[in-house]
Amino acid sequence: MTDQEISEAANRLPPIAAVLRRLLAVLQDPNSDIEDISKLIRVDAALTAQVLRVANSPMYGRPERVETVEEAIQQIGLNEVSQLASSLSARQVASRELKYYRVSQTQLWTHTLAVAVGAEVMAARFLADPAVAYIAGLLHTVGMVTLDLAAEERRIPQRPSSLSLLTWEQRHFGENNAEVGSHVLKLWSFPAEIVEAVASRYTEPTAKTLFASSSGMYLSCCIAERIPAGLPFEMGVFLPPNRLVELGFSKDEFADLKLEIAQKLSRMQAMMNL
């Protein structure tokens, strides 16, 4: 794909970049507080309403009704509110049918959210920034969405089930969705660590890199498949658990991570669906 094609396809996507960049800037600022987050939330009436719904839901069992965003943040917690805000923004891009990939809206969004949750959990293990990892996870499928739009423009046939994902992408576009996604995120001026995380999602870890932050996205995709929240056309792309064990990932740790990520995914889905 040419840079112009990628740019034109990216311009057809909802304008989520500015919101996510502002949110990330606040989360990474050690001097930011509840008021800074609440200002971002209050700009969006739909987000404000969702945050208040969550704070007043049975999930928290508060006897008095929460009336303000500030009270809601105190009730829910800064971390979960930030994740809720970024997830609701990213859903505009990552919750759609991918006709040429043969993926439903539900499949794509469930997978995207699972990888975002997984990336955040893995970041905590690798001493990386969980906020950066979560947003990178939310954005890791943007290349697929971009290529799906480009396929429509080029009138490319749907990917046949007999042809692997990466082969189909390489044959028709000259690069895979991770590479295209990283181009889009550069155009949207996201920080280098997010661009690199998305670009490396298919890079197999080695025994030396298994526990490096650069492997977080790949491992999140591996675990997402086992929840299960993988994408059908990516089956076989990522290493199975037994190969990760051979590299140094213990069975118990993999099982613990899978359980933790599945529970957090279920909680975030519940918060978003109230």
Secondary structure in CASP SS format (residue, H / E / C, confidence):
PFRMAT SS
TARGET T0000
AUTHOR 0000-0000-0000
METHOD secondary structure of the structure
MODEL  1
M C 1.00
T C 1.00
D H 1.00
Q H 1.00
E H 1.00
I H 1.00
S H 1.00
E H 1.00
A H 1.00
A H 1.00
N H 1.00
R C 1.00
L C 1.00
P C 1.00
P C 1.00
I C 1.00
A H 1.00
A H 1.00
V H 1.00
L H 1.00
R H 1.00
R H 1.00
L H 1.00
L H 1.00
A H 1.00
V H 1.00
L H 1.00
Q H 1.00
D C 1.00
P C 1.00
N C 1.00
S C 1.00
D C 1.00
I H 1.00
E H 1.00
D H 1.00
I H 1.00
S H 1.00
K H 1.00
L H 1.00
I H 1.00
R H 1.00
V C 1.00
D C 1.00
A H 1.00
A H 1.00
L H 1.00
T H 1.00
A H 1.00
Q H 1.00
V H 1.00
L H 1.00
R H 1.00
V H 1.00
A H 1.00
N C 1.00
S C 1.00
P C 1.00
M C 1.00
Y C 1.00
G C 1.00
R C 1.00
P C 1.00
E C 1.00
R C 1.00
V C 1.00
E C 1.00
T C 1.00
V H 1.00
E H 1.00
E H 1.00
A H 1.00
I H 1.00
Q H 1.00
Q H 1.00
I H 1.00
G C 1.00
L H 1.00
N H 1.00
E H 1.00
V H 1.00
S H 1.00
Q H 1.00
L H 1.00
A H 1.00
S H 1.00
S H 1.00
L H 1.00
S H 1.00
A H 1.00
R H 1.00
Q H 1.00
V H 1.00
A H 1.00
S C 1.00
R C 1.00
E C 1.00
L E 1.00
K C 1.00
Y C 1.00
Y C 1.00
R C 1.00
V E 1.00
S C 1.00
Q H 1.00
T H 1.00
Q H 1.00
L H 1.00
W H 1.00
T H 1.00
H H 1.00
T H 1.00
L H 1.00
A H 1.00
V H 1.00
A H 1.00
V H 1.00
G H 1.00
A H 1.00
E H 1.00
V H 1.00
M H 1.00
A H 1.00
A H 1.00
R H 1.00
F H 1.00
L C 1.00
A C 1.00
D C 1.00
P H 1.00
A H 1.00
V H 1.00
A H 1.00
Y H 1.00
I H 1.00
A H 1.00
G H 1.00
L H 1.00
L H 1.00
H C 1.00
T C 1.00
V H 1.00
G H 1.00
M H 1.00
V H 1.00
T H 1.00
L H 1.00
D H 1.00
L H 1.00
A H 1.00
A H 1.00
E H 1.00
E H 1.00
R H 1.00
R C 1.00
I C 1.00
P C 1.00
Q C 1.00
R C 1.00
P C 1.00
S C 1.00
S C 1.00
L C 1.00
S C 1.00
L H 1.00
L H 1.00
T H 1.00
W H 1.00
E H 1.00
Q H 1.00
R H 1.00
H H 1.00
F H 1.00
G C 1.00
E C 1.00
N C 1.00
N H 1.00
A H 1.00
E H 1.00
V H 1.00
G H 1.00
S H 1.00
H H 1.00
V H 1.00
L H 1.00
K H 1.00
L H 1.00
W C 1.00
S C 1.00
F C 1.00
P C 1.00
A H 1.00
E H 1.00
I H 1.00
V H 1.00
E H 1.00
A H 1.00
V H 1.00
A H 1.00
S C 1.00
R C 1.00
Y C 1.00
T C 1.00
E C 1.00
P C 1.00
T C 1.00
A C 1.00
K C 1.00
T C 1.00
L C 1.00
F C 1.00
A C 1.00
S H 1.00
S H 1.00
S H 1.00
G H 1.00
M H 1.00
Y H 1.00
L H 1.00
S H 1.00
C H 1.00
C H 1.00
I H 1.00
A H 1.00
E H 1.00
R H 1.00
I C 1.00
P C 1.00
A C 1.00
G C 1.00
L C 1.00
P H 1.00
F H 1.00
E H 1.00
M C 1.00
G C 1.00
V C 1.00
F C 1.00
L C 1.00
P C 1.00
P H 1.00
N H 1.00
R H 1.00
L H 1.00
V H 1.00
E H 1.00
L H 1.00
G C 1.00
F C 1.00
S C 1.00
K H 1.00
D H 1.00
E H 1.00
F H 1.00
A H 1.00
D H 1.00
L H 1.00
K H 1.00
L H 1.00
E H 1.00
I H 1.00
A H 1.00
Q H 1.00
K H 1.00
L H 1.00
S H 1.00
R H 1.00
M H 1.00
Q H 1.00
A H 1.00
M H 1.00
M H 1.00
N C 1.00
L C 1.00
END
